[in-house]
Amino acid sequence: MNYSYLIFIFSILLPFHANAGDGPSRAENFALIDHEGKSHELDYYLKMEGVKGLVVFVQGNGCPLVQKRIPELNRMSANYQDKGVLFCMLNANLQDSRAEISKEVEEFKIKVPVLKDEAQIVARSLGVERTAEVYLISSAGRKIVYRGAFDDRLSYQAAKPVATKHYLRDALDNLLGGNEIKPTETEAPGCKITFPKYPKGLTYTRDIAPILAQKCTSCHTKGGLGPFAMSSYRKVAGWSDMISEVIMTRQMPPWQADPEVGEFSNDCSLTAEEANKVVSWVADGSPKGDGPDPLEGLERQVPEWFLGKPDKIITLPAQKVRAEGVFDYRYVTMDNPFDRDVWLKATEIRPGNTRVLHHVIVTSHPAGTRRSSQWVTGYAPGTEGQRYPEGSSVFLKKGHQLRFQLHYTASGKPEVDETELGLHISDEPTAKIFRTAVIAQRRFQIPAGAQEYKQQKTLPIRRNVTLYAINPHMHFRGKFMEFEAEFPDGKREMLLSVPNYNFNWQRTYVLKEPRKLPAGTQVYVRNAWDNSPYNPHNPDPTKTIRWGEQSFEEMFFATLGYIID
């Protein structure tokens, strides 16, 4: 395997420190997106058979001490890739955009991935102060066995014809040979990296609670989806290390879209500055600060209905769920409660038991048949109902039945779920009908052990439409999914990229500005599955996997919400 071309997104949990000599001796699992927008995990690669370690070189655009090292770094990566050493770069410069990094990669022919640390969490946790420093992380316990200069050839405004001390090369050879590494640390000349400064320090009352109130308490409240309520300093401080971990591993907030592709009205992610503040505050000991507790007494109860009381509520029959096991999808068909055609201006599924209900899909079809099914609405953890664009609705025809697909997971004890569907009805027919296009690829076979098995499906746009929402769907082996439009004039635009797909959060991404797709546009949907033993979510890497409705099988499935112009 060509390790030098692996592209990483690292999930990281490391203690912060101010001085290089106080740096951590061990790296936990770390997480970032590289210059090409692809997502990976440190543990994934360090646990691969034959991998001995990872070299991280601190990069910064325009720094001569970095640029002069690139040819050597490329050669060393090529020389050590077959020996099981991975190479990457880390860019923590606030002034370098991903597009600018990509140009630098092309201009200097960089052969290893450049990880963009936009929140500077990784760099600060490692104690990085300057570019051109290298870190060697061993796969044995993720120990940082060397940090410092590449060699002694370059210094500020001076250079030797050849190096006399090959620090990194010697460290690599000793690591691979099982020998003691000396020295373990050297001084590395490089360009100074600017980090945000908090002269007053960070406190819960002034800096952190407002972020949590805006971005977290909608779920982390009494009766919410979150496992605990962020209801006071005592609660938050008690969970602070866990909060830091899930932010740094990008598990929370549950938003998997690439931040540099598209803008979405339901984006719940933290900004780079917010993430930096929260993790830095935890590392500083989670000080409370002065003044009243902003979250104390904050009554953010989960509403019975997020979109308000529906005009019509359909209650599904109670569903019993066993304490353990893997369950087949359940299907419930119910008669349409209306004796006329209706236009739905909004829909909301109210889960009866969030501990076990994974998702719901509602379609309609002529009574007595499943043909000509039409998408009505859906639910997955994190959704709060769907209000359709102004002047549009979902059409529910008289005499059609409603079919509910229910997916449950075990919670460890017997459970009962009584889910409801709320319908908001337009007083009169709407000029526009909100439609859902389904993109599915059923013919595939994912080989056993495949690390990145790719597929593509093309949706031709035959009429002028306006795109409002995109929903990707795979199961536990899902790795990434992206949506790209090619317009009739040949121009291309990435609509959505989900580089680190998470089956546990089935997000619908609602475009902040709806996108016109003229007739003749092609929408390319590309994905990959990871059926390898290194995927911690993989139910069984020894099996060839095909299409199936169960989560231990797989799907290539996506929906586009649109209106015909």
Buried (B, 14 or more C-beta within 10 A) or exposed (E): BEBBEBBBBBBBBBBBBEEBEEBBEEBBBBBBBBBEBBBBBBBBBBEBEEBBBBBBBBBBBEBBBBBBBBEBBBEBBBEBBEBBBBBBBBBBBBEBBBEBBBEBBEEBEBBBBBBBBBBBBBBBBBBBBBBBBBBBBBBEEBBBBBBBBBBBBBEEEEEEEEBEEBBBBBBBBBBBEEEEBEEBBBEBBBBEBEBEEBEEEBBBBBBBBBBBBEBBBBBBBEEBBBEBBBBBBEBBBEBBEEBBBBBBBBBBBBBBBBBBBBEBEBBBBBBBBBBBBBBBBBBEEBBBBEEEBBBEEBEBEBEEBBBBEBBEBBEBEEBEBEEEEEBEBBEBEBEBEBEEEBBBBBBBBBBBBBBBBBBBBBBBBBEEEEEEBBBBBBBBBBBBBBBBBEEBBBBBBEBBBBBBBBBBBBBEEEBEBEBBBBBBBBEEEBEBBBBBBBBEBEEBEBEBBBBEBEBEBEBEBEEEBBBBBBBBBBBBBBBBBBBBBBBEEEEEBBBBBBBBBBBEBBBBBBBEEBBEBBEBBBBBBBBBBBBBBBBEEBBEBEBEBEBEEBBBBBBBBBBBBBBEE
